[in-house]
C-alpha cells in the first residue's frame, strides 16, 4: 500500500494489481488434538494480537486496504500443504518459505524474510533478474505462479480481521474511549491502595493525583494547589509512589556508574515533617527544608562534606512550595539546594500559590536545572570560586578595569 499509491487511490481504475500468497508455520498444530485449517490458523493469529495501533493518520491506510481487497486490487492467498501434495506431488509436512517477487519488470527470488533480520542483519542471498535478461527469470516467474496455484483464498478472512481491527464507532463511543485511555493508566490509579497511607483516597484526591502524574510525565513539573485540610499530604504520598514506579521504568540508569535514581524526597517545612513521616513509605523520604540551608553543599554532597544527596532521588516533592523563593537573580539557599540536584520530576504542593509569581519562579528553577547539568563536585568548586571572586575588594576591580583601558591600542 505504501509502495504502490495506485492501490490506495479510491478513484484510480488502473490495471495495477498485486497478488500475495504467503506461508504459515503450521508445525505447532501437531501438538493440538484437532488441527485447525491453515486459513483459520492465520485468522486466529491476527485476531489474537492487541489490535491496530494508530500513531498518525498515515496508519489509517488499513482502511484503504479494505477497499483495495474488496475491489480486487489486492488479492490474498495462503499456501495450503494439502493442495501442494495433490498438485505438485510434494511429500511430507512442508511449508512455503521461499520468497519470490515477480512482475513484468522481472523477478527477485531468495529465502530471506522481508524483515529487519532478513534484509539487514543476516547474511542472505537472492537473485535479482530483469525481464528478458536470463532464462532463470522465466523459471522464477513460473515458480511464483505454482506457489499461487497451490494456495487458497484468504480475502474473506483478511476482511473479517480488518472489520474487527477497524471498527467504525459513533462520536460518543470514540470520546468515551479517549477518556478511558486518558484516565485509565493503571500505575497512576493508586486511590484504592490502602498500603500507602492506610486508607483509600477520596475521588477528588485521586483526580489530582492522576492529573499531576500525567503533567509531570509530559512536562517534568506539576503544581498541585488545594485548600488547607484537603489532604495534600496523602496526595503527595500517592504521587511519590506512582511517580517513583514510573520514573524507574522510563529513566535509564546512569551510563557512568550504572546507578538508578529512584524514590522521592519530600522537601517540607519542619513543622509538617511529622505529618509526612506518619505516612512515609519505602518510596518517600521527608527532608526538612531548614536542613538544606544549613548544609555546606546545600544538598549536593561530595567526598569531603556530607550532604543530603538530592541527586539520588528521581522525584522531588516540594511542600508549601510558595515558601521557596528561587528568584531570577538572588535565590534562597533552599532554592539553590534544589537547583544543585540534577534534573528530576518535580511536584510543587501549596494551598496559597500567590498569583503567577510563585509559579514563574518555580518554573524558572526547573528550567535552570534542566538546561544543563554538571556533577555536584564541579558545581560546588565553581560556586566557591564565584564566592571568592565576588568578595575581592572593589579597588582591585577598578585597577583591573583601568589596566584594561590603558592596554587598549
BABA-775600 format. One record per residue (C-alpha): x, y, z; residue in one letter; residue number from 1. Coordinates in steps of 0.25 Angstrom, whole numbers, plus 2048, in hexadecimal, padded with zeros to 3 digits. Layout:
N
+-----+-----+-----+-------+------+
|   x |   y |   z | filum | mivo |
+-----+-----+-----+-------+------+
|   X |   Y |   Z |     a |  NUM |
...
+-----+-----+-----+-------+------+
***
This chain:
409
+-----+-----+-----+-------+------+
|   x |   y |   z | filum | mivo |
+-----+-----+-----+-------+------+
| 800 | 800 | 800 |     x |    1 |
| 80C | 80A | 803 |     x |    2 |
| 814 | 806 | 7F7 |     x |    3 |
| 808 | 806 | 7ED |     x |    4 |
| 800 | 812 | 7EE |     x |    5 |
| 7F6 | 80D | 7E4 |     x |    6 |
| 7F1 | 802 | 7EE |     x |    7 |
| 7EC | 80D | 7F8 |     x |    8 |
| 7E6 | 816 | 7EE |     x |    9 |
| 7D7 | 815 | 7EE |     x |   10 |
| 7D5 | 81C | 7E1 |     x |   11 |
| 7E0 | 814 | 7D9 |     x |   12 |
| 7DC | 80A | 7D0 |     x |   13 |
| 7E9 | 806 | 7CA |     x |   14 |
| 7ED | 7F7 | 7C8 |     x |   15 |
| 7F7 | 7F7 | 7D3 |     x |   16 |
| 7F4 | 7EB | 7DC |     x |   17 |
| 7FC | 7E3 | 7E6 |     x |   18 |
| 7FB | 7D4 | 7E9 |     x |   19 |
| 801 | 7CF | 7F6 |     x |   20 |
| 802 | 7C1 | 7FA |     x |   21 |
| 808 | 7BF | 808 |     x |   22 |
| 80C | 7B3 | 810 |     x |   23 |
| 80A | 7B0 | 81F |     x |   24 |
| 811 | 7A7 | 829 |     x |   25 |
| 807 | 79C | 82C |     x |   26 |
| 811 | 793 | 833 |     x |   27 |
| 80A | 797 | 841 |     x |   28 |
| 7FD | 791 | 83C |     x |   29 |
| 804 | 783 | 83F |     x |   30 |
| 802 | 786 | 84D |     x |   31 |
| 7F3 | 788 | 84C |     x |   32 |
| 7E9 | 77D | 84C |     x |   33 |
| 7E1 | 783 | 841 |     x |   34 |
| 7EA | 78B | 838 |     x |   35 |
| 7E3 | 797 | 832 |     x |   36 |
| 7E3 | 79A | 823 |     x |   37 |
| 7EE | 7A3 | 81F |     x |   38 |
| 7E5 | 7AF | 81C |     x |   39 |
| 7DF | 7AE | 82A |     x |   40 |
| 7ED | 7AE | 830 |     x |   41 |
| 7F0 | 7BB | 829 |     x |   42 |
| 7E3 | 7C1 | 82D |     x |   43 |
| 7E6 | 7BE | 83C |     x |   44 |
| 7F4 | 7C2 | 83B |     x |   45 |
| 7F0 | 7D0 | 837 |     x |   46 |
| 7E4 | 7D1 | 840 |     x |   47 |
| 7EC | 7CD | 84C |     x |   48 |
| 7F4 | 7DA | 84A |     x |   49 |
| 7F1 | 7E6 | 852 |     x |   50 |
| 7EB | 7EE | 847 |     x |   51 |
| 7EF | 7F8 | 83D |     x |   52 |
| 7F8 | 803 | 843 |     x |   53 |
| 7F5 | 810 | 83C |     x |   54 |
| 800 | 81B | 83F |     x |   55 |
| 7FD | 824 | 834 |     x |   56 |
| 7F4 | 826 | 828 |     x |   57 |
| 7FD | 81E | 81F |     x |   58 |
| 7FA | 812 | 827 |     x |   59 |
| 7EB | 812 | 823 |     x |   60 |
| 7F0 | 80D | 816 |     x |   61 |
| 7EA | 800 | 81B |     x |   62 |
| 7DC | 806 | 818 |     x |   63 |
| 7E0 | 807 | 809 |     x |   64 |
| 7E5 | 7F9 | 809 |     x |   65 |
| 7D7 | 7F4 | 80C |     x |   66 |
| 7D3 | 7FB | 7FF |     x |   67 |
| 7DE | 7F6 | 7F7 |     x |   68 |
| 7DB | 7E8 | 7FB |     x |   69 |
| 7CC | 7E9 | 7F8 |     x |   70 |
| 7CF | 7EF | 7EA |     x |   71 |
| 7D9 | 7E5 | 7E7 |     x |   72 |
| 7E5 | 7EE | 7E7 |     x |   73 |
| 7EB | 7E5 | 7F1 |     x |   74 |
| 7E9 | 7D6 | 7F1 |     x |   75 |
| 7EE | 7CD | 7FC |     x |   76 |
| 7F0 | 7BF | 7FE |     x |   77 |
| 7F6 | 7B5 | 808 |     x |   78 |
| 7FF | 7A9 | 804 |     x |   79 |
| 7F8 | 79C | 806 |     x |   80 |
| 801 | 790 | 809 |     x |   81 |
| 7F6 | 786 | 805 |     x |   82 |
| 7F3 | 78D | 7F8 |     x |   83 |
| 802 | 78D | 7F5 |     x |   84 |
| 803 | 77E | 7F7 |     x |   85 |
| 7F8 | 77C | 7ED |     x |   86 |
| 7FC | 785 | 7E2 |     x |   87 |
| 80B | 785 | 7E4 |     x |   88 |
| 80E | 778 | 7EA |     x |   89 |
| 815 | 77E | 7F6 |     x |   90 |
| 816 | 773 | 801 |     x |   91 |
| 817 | 775 | 810 |     x |   92 |
| 813 | 781 | 818 |     x |   93 |
| 819 | 78C | 810 |     x |   94 |
| 816 | 79B | 811 |     x |   95 |
| 819 | 7A7 | 808 |     x |   96 |
| 825 | 7AE | 80B |     x |   97 |
| 82B | 7B3 | 7FE |     x |   98 |
| 82A | 7C2 | 7FB |     x |   99 |
| 827 | 7C6 | 7ED |     x |  100 |
| 822 | 7D3 | 7E7 |     x |  101 |
| 81E | 7D2 | 7D9 |     x |  102 |
| 819 | 7DD | 7D0 |     x |  103 |
| 81A | 7E1 | 7C1 |     x |  104 |
| 827 | 7E8 | 7C4 |     x |  105 |
| 82E | 7DC | 7C9 |     x |  106 |
| 82F | 7D3 | 7D6 |     x |  107 |
| 836 | 7D3 | 7E3 |     x |  108 |
| 838 | 7C5 | 7EA |     x |  109 |
| 83E | 7C0 | 7F6 |     x |  110 |
| 83B | 7BB | 804 |     x |  111 |
| 83E | 7C8 | 80C |     x |  112 |
| 831 | 7CD | 814 |     x |  113 |
| 82D | 7DB | 811 |     x |  114 |
| 831 | 7DF | 820 |     x |  115 |
| 83C | 7E7 | 826 |     x |  116 |
| 844 | 7DA | 829 |     x |  117 |
| 841 | 7D5 | 81B |     x |  118 |
| 844 | 7E2 | 814 |     x |  119 |
| 84F | 7E8 | 81C |     x |  120 |
| 855 | 7DF | 827 |     x |  121 |
| 856 | 7D1 | 821 |     x |  122 |
| 860 | 7CD | 816 |     x |  123 |
| 856 | 7C9 | 80B |     x |  124 |
| 856 | 7C7 | 7FC |     x |  125 |
| 84B | 7CA | 7F2 |     x |  126 |
| 84A | 7CA | 7E3 |     x |  127 |
| 846 | 7D7 | 7DC |     x |  128 |
| 843 | 7D5 | 7CE |     x |  129 |
| 83D | 7DF | 7C4 |     x |  130 |
| 833 | 7DA | 7BA |     x |  131 |
| 839 | 7D4 | 7AD |     x |  132 |
| 848 | 7D4 | 7B3 |     x |  133 |
| 849 | 7C5 | 7B7 |     x |  134 |
| 841 | 7B9 | 7B6 |     x |  135 |
| 841 | 7B8 | 7C5 |     x |  136 |
| 837 | 7C3 | 7C5 |     x |  137 |
| 82D | 7BB | 7BE |     x |  138 |
| 82F | 7B0 | 7C7 |     x |  139 |
| 82D | 7B9 | 7D4 |     x |  140 |
| 821 | 7BE | 7CE |     x |  141 |
| 81B | 7B0 | 7CB |     x |  142 |
| 81F | 7AC | 7DA |     x |  143 |
| 817 | 7B8 | 7DF |     x |  144 |
| 80B | 7B4 | 7D7 |     x |  145 |
| 80C | 7A6 | 7DC |     x |  146 |
| 80C | 7AB | 7EB |     x |  147 |
| 800 | 7B4 | 7E7 |     x |  148 |
| 7F9 | 7A8 | 7E1 |     x |  149 |
| 7FA | 79F | 7EE |     x |  150 |
| 7F5 | 7AA | 7F7 |     x |  151 |
| 7E7 | 7AC | 7FB |     x |  152 |
| 7DF | 7B9 | 7FC |     x |  153 |
| 7E1 | 7C1 | 809 |     x |  154 |
| 7DA | 7CE | 805 |     x |  155 |
| 7CD | 7CB | 80D |     x |  156 |
| 7D6 | 7C8 | 81A |     x |  157 |
| 7DE | 7D5 | 817 |     x |  158 |
| 7D2 | 7DE | 816 |     x |  159 |
| 7CC | 7D7 | 823 |     x |  160 |
| 7D9 | 7DB | 82A |     x |  161 |
| 7D9 | 7E9 | 825 |     x |  162 |
| 7CA | 7EB | 829 |     x |  163 |
| 7CD | 7E7 | 837 |     x |  164 |
| 7DA | 7EF | 838 |     x |  165 |
| 7D4 | 7FB | 831 |     x |  166 |
| 7C6 | 7FC | 837 |     x |  167 |
| 7BE | 809 | 834 |     x |  168 |
| 7B8 | 80F | 840 |     x |  169 |
| 7B0 | 81B | 844 |     x |  170 |
| 7B5 | 828 | 849 |     x |  171 |
| 7B1 | 825 | 857 |     x |  172 |
| 7B8 | 818 | 857 |     x |  173 |
| 7C4 | 81E | 851 |     x |  174 |
| 7C4 | 829 | 85C |     x |  175 |
| 7C1 | 81E | 867 |     x |  176 |
| 7CD | 816 | 862 |     x |  177 |
| 7D6 | 822 | 862 |     x |  178 |
| 7D2 | 826 | 870 |     x |  179 |
| 7D4 | 818 | 875 |     x |  180 |
| 7E2 | 817 | 86F |     x |  181 |
| 7E6 | 825 | 875 |     x |  182 |
| 7E1 | 821 | 883 |     x |  183 |
| 7E3 | 812 | 883 |     x |  184 |
| 7F2 | 811 | 885 |     x |  185 |
| 7F3 | 806 | 890 |     x |  186 |
| 800 | 80B | 897 |     x |  187 |
| 7FA | 818 | 899 |     x |  188 |
| 7ED | 813 | 89F |     x |  189 |
| 7F2 | 812 | 8AD |     x |  190 |
| 7E6 | 817 | 8B5 |     x |  191 |
| 7E2 | 809 | 8B9 |     x |  192 |
| 7F0 | 805 | 8BE |     x |  193 |
| 7EE | 805 | 8CD |     x |  194 |
| 7FC | 801 | 8D0 |     x |  195 |
| 801 | 80F | 8CC |     x |  196 |
| 7FA | 817 | 8D7 |     x |  197 |
| 7F2 | 80C | 8DE |     x |  198 |
| 7E5 | 811 | 8D7 |     x |  199 |
| 7DF | 814 | 8C9 |     x |  200 |
| 7DF | 822 | 8C2 |     x |  201 |
| 7D3 | 82A | 8C0 |     x |  202 |
| 7CE | 82C | 8B2 |     x |  203 |
| 7D4 | 83A | 8B0 |     x |  204 |
| 7E1 | 835 | 8B6 |     x |  205 |
| 7E2 | 82A | 8AC |     x |  206 |
| 7DF | 834 | 8A1 |     x |  207 |
| 7EA | 83E | 8A6 |     x |  208 |
| 7F4 | 832 | 8A7 |     x |  209 |
| 7F1 | 82D | 899 |     x |  210 |
| 7F1 | 83B | 893 |     x |  211 |
| 7FE | 83E | 89A |     x |  212 |
| 805 | 831 | 895 |     x |  213 |
| 801 | 834 | 887 |     x |  214 |
| 806 | 842 | 887 |     x |  215 |
| 813 | 83E | 88E |     x |  216 |
| 815 | 833 | 883 |     x |  217 |
| 813 | 83D | 878 |     x |  218 |
| 81A | 849 | 87D |     x |  219 |
| 823 | 845 | 889 |     x |  220 |
| 81C | 84E | 893 |     x |  221 |
| 80E | 850 | 899 |     x |  222 |
| 807 | 859 | 8A2 |     x |  223 |
| 7FC | 854 | 8AC |     x |  224 |
| 7F4 | 85F | 8B3 |     x |  225 |
| 7EA | 85A | 8BD |     x |  226 |
| 7E4 | 861 | 8C9 |     x |  227 |
| 7E9 | 85E | 8D7 |     x |  228 |
| 7E3 | 851 | 8DD |     x |  229 |
| 7E1 | 84B | 8CF |     x |  230 |
| 7EB | 840 | 8D1 |     x |  231 |
| 7F7 | 845 | 8C9 |     x |  232 |
| 800 | 83C | 8D1 |     x |  233 |
| 7F8 | 830 | 8CD |     x |  234 |
| 7F8 | 835 | 8BF |     x |  235 |
| 807 | 837 | 8C0 |     x |  236 |
| 80A | 829 | 8C5 |     x |  237 |
| 802 | 823 | 8BA |     x |  238 |
| 809 | 82B | 8B0 |     x |  239 |
| 816 | 826 | 8B6 |     x |  240 |
| 812 | 818 | 8B4 |     x |  241 |
| 80D | 819 | 8A6 |     x |  242 |
| 817 | 822 | 8A0 |     x |  243 |
| 823 | 81B | 8A6 |     x |  244 |
| 81E | 80E | 89F |     x |  245 |
| 81C | 815 | 892 |     x |  246 |
| 82A | 81C | 893 |     x |  247 |
| 831 | 80F | 896 |     x |  248 |
| 82B | 809 | 889 |     x |  249 |
| 82D | 815 | 87F |     x |  250 |
| 83A | 81B | 884 |     x |  251 |
| 846 | 812 | 882 |     x |  252 |
| 851 | 810 | 88C |     x |  253 |
| 85E | 819 | 88C |     x |  254 |
| 867 | 816 | 880 |     x |  255 |
| 873 | 819 | 889 |     x |  256 |
| 870 | 811 | 895 |     x |  257 |
| 864 | 809 | 892 |     x |  258 |
| 85D | 80F | 89E |     x |  259 |
| 84E | 810 | 89D |     x |  260 |
| 848 | 81D | 8A3 |     x |  261 |
| 83B | 819 | 8AA |     x |  262 |
| 831 | 81C | 8B4 |     x |  263 |
| 82C | 82A | 8B9 |     x |  264 |
| 831 | 835 | 8C2 |     x |  265 |
| 827 | 83E | 8C9 |     x |  266 |
| 82D | 84C | 8CC |     x |  267 |
| 823 | 852 | 8D6 |     x |  268 |
| 824 | 85C | 8E2 |     x |  269 |
| 828 | 855 | 8EF |     x |  270 |
| 81A | 857 | 8F5 |     x |  271 |
| 814 | 84E | 8EB |     x |  272 |
| 81F | 843 | 8EB |     x |  273 |
| 817 | 83B | 8F5 |     x |  274 |
| 80B | 83A | 8EC |     x |  275 |
| 814 | 835 | 8E1 |     x |  276 |
| 81B | 82B | 8EA |     x |  277 |
| 80E | 826 | 8EE |     x |  278 |
| 80A | 821 | 8E0 |     x |  279 |
| 818 | 820 | 8DA |     x |  280 |
| 81B | 813 | 8D3 |     x |  281 |
| 827 | 80C | 8CD |     x |  282 |
| 825 | 815 | 8C1 |     x |  283 |
| 825 | 822 | 8C9 |     x |  284 |
| 82F | 829 | 8D2 |     x |  285 |
| 82B | 836 | 8D9 |     x |  286 |
| 836 | 841 | 8DA |     x |  287 |
| 835 | 84E | 8E2 |     x |  288 |
| 837 | 85A | 8D9 |     x |  289 |
| 83F | 860 | 8E4 |     x |  290 |
| 84A | 855 | 8E3 |     x |  291 |
| 84C | 85A | 8D4 |     x |  292 |
| 850 | 868 | 8D9 |     x |  293 |
| 85A | 862 | 8E3 |     x |  294 |
| 861 | 859 | 8DA |     x |  295 |
| 86E | 85E | 8D5 |     x |  296 |
| 86B | 858 | 8C7 |     x |  297 |
| 85C | 85B | 8C8 |     x |  298 |
| 858 | 84D | 8C6 |     x |  299 |
| 862 | 848 | 8BB |     x |  300 |
| 86D | 841 | 8C3 |     x |  301 |
| 87B | 83D | 8BF |     x |  302 |
| 887 | 835 | 8C5 |     x |  303 |
| 88B | 83F | 8CF |     x |  304 |
| 87E | 845 | 8D4 |     x |  305 |
| 871 | 83E | 8D8 |     x |  306 |
| 865 | 841 | 8D0 |     x |  307 |
| 856 | 83D | 8CF |     x |  308 |
| 859 | 837 | 8C1 |     x |  309 |
| 84D | 83C | 8BA |     x |  310 |
| 853 | 837 | 8AD |     x |  311 |
| 850 | 829 | 8B1 |     x |  312 |
| 841 | 82B | 8B0 |     x |  313 |
| 839 | 82B | 8A4 |     x |  314 |
| 82D | 833 | 8A9 |     x |  315 |
| 82D | 840 | 8B2 |     x |  316 |
| 820 | 844 | 8B8 |     x |  317 |
| 821 | 852 | 8BE |     x |  318 |
| 816 | 854 | 8C8 |     x |  319 |
| 812 | 862 | 8CC |     x |  320 |
| 819 | 866 | 8BF |     x |  321 |
| 815 | 875 | 8C0 |     x |  322 |
| 81F | 876 | 8CB |     x |  323 |
| 82A | 873 | 8C1 |     x |  324 |
| 830 | 87F | 8BA |     x |  325 |
| 839 | 87C | 8AF |     x |  326 |
| 838 | 889 | 8A8 |     x |  327 |
| 83F | 88D | 89B |     x |  328 |
| 84B | 893 | 8A2 |     x |  329 |
| 84C | 891 | 8B1 |     x |  330 |
| 848 | 883 | 8B4 |     x |  331 |
| 846 | 87E | 8C2 |     x |  332 |
| 84F | 873 | 8C8 |     x |  333 |
| 843 | 86A | 8C7 |     x |  334 |
| 841 | 86C | 8B9 |     x |  335 |
| 850 | 86B | 8B6 |     x |  336 |
| 850 | 85D | 8BC |     x |  337 |
| 845 | 859 | 8B3 |     x |  338 |
| 84C | 85F | 8A7 |     x |  339 |
| 859 | 857 | 8AA |     x |  340 |
| 852 | 84A | 8A9 |     x |  341 |
| 851 | 844 | 89B |     x |  342 |
| 844 | 846 | 893 |     x |  343 |
| 839 | 83D | 898 |     x |  344 |
| 82A | 83D | 899 |     x |  345 |
| 824 | 847 | 8A2 |     x |  346 |
| 817 | 849 | 8A9 |     x |  347 |
| 814 | 856 | 8B0 |     x |  348 |
| 809 | 856 | 8BB |     x |  349 |
| 803 | 862 | 8C0 |     x |  350 |
| 7F6 | 868 | 8C6 |     x |  351 |
| 7FA | 876 | 8C2 |     x |  352 |
| 801 | 878 | 8B5 |     x |  353 |
| 801 | 887 | 8B5 |     x |  354 |
| 7FD | 88A | 8A6 |     x |  355 |
| 807 | 887 | 89B |     x |  356 |
| 813 | 88C | 8A3 |     x |  357 |
| 816 | 87E | 8AA |     x |  358 |
| 813 | 876 | 89E |     x |  359 |
| 81C | 87F | 896 |     x |  360 |
| 827 | 87E | 8A0 |     x |  361 |
| 826 | 86F | 8A2 |     x |  362 |
| 825 | 86C | 893 |     x |  363 |
| 831 | 875 | 891 |     x |  364 |
| 838 | 86C | 89B |     x |  365 |
| 834 | 85F | 894 |     x |  366 |
| 839 | 865 | 887 |     x |  367 |
| 846 | 869 | 88C |     x |  368 |
| 848 | 85B | 892 |     x |  369 |
| 844 | 854 | 885 |     x |  370 |
| 84C | 85E | 87B |     x |  371 |
| 85A | 858 | 87F |     x |  372 |
| 85F | 84E | 88A |     x |  373 |
| 86D | 84D | 88F |     x |  374 |
| 871 | 844 | 89B |     x |  375 |
| 86F | 849 | 8A9 |     x |  376 |
| 87E | 849 | 8AB |     x |  377 |
| 881 | 852 | 89F |     x |  378 |
| 875 | 85C | 8A3 |     x |  379 |
| 87A | 85D | 8B1 |     x |  380 |
| 888 | 860 | 8AD |     x |  381 |
| 883 | 86B | 8A3 |     x |  382 |
| 879 | 870 | 8AE |     x |  383 |
| 885 | 872 | 8B8 |     x |  384 |
| 88D | 879 | 8AD |     x |  385 |
| 882 | 882 | 8AA |     x |  386 |
| 880 | 886 | 8B8 |     x |  387 |
| 88F | 888 | 8BA |     x |  388 |
| 88F | 891 | 8AD |     x |  389 |
| 883 | 899 | 8B2 |     x |  390 |
| 88A | 89D | 8BF |     x |  391 |
| 896 | 8A3 | 8B8 |     x |  392 |
| 897 | 8B2 | 8BD |     x |  393 |
| 891 | 8BC | 8B3 |     x |  394 |
| 89E | 8C4 | 8B1 |     x |  395 |
| 8A5 | 8B7 | 8AB |     x |  396 |
| 899 | 8B6 | 8A1 |     x |  397 |
| 89B | 8C5 | 89E |     x |  398 |
| 8AA | 8C3 | 89C |     x |  399 |
| 8A8 | 8B7 | 892 |     x |  400 |
| 89E | 8C0 | 88B |     x |  401 |
| 8A8 | 8CB | 88A |     x |  402 |
| 8B3 | 8C2 | 885 |     x |  403 |
| 8A9 | 8BC | 87B |     x |  404 |
| 8A6 | 8CA | 875 |     x |  405 |
| 8B5 | 8CE | 875 |     x |  406 |
| 8B8 | 8C2 | 86E |     x |  407 |
| 8AF | 8C5 | 862 |     x |  408 |
| 8B6 | 8C9 | 855 |     x |  409 |
+-----+-----+-----+-------+------+
***
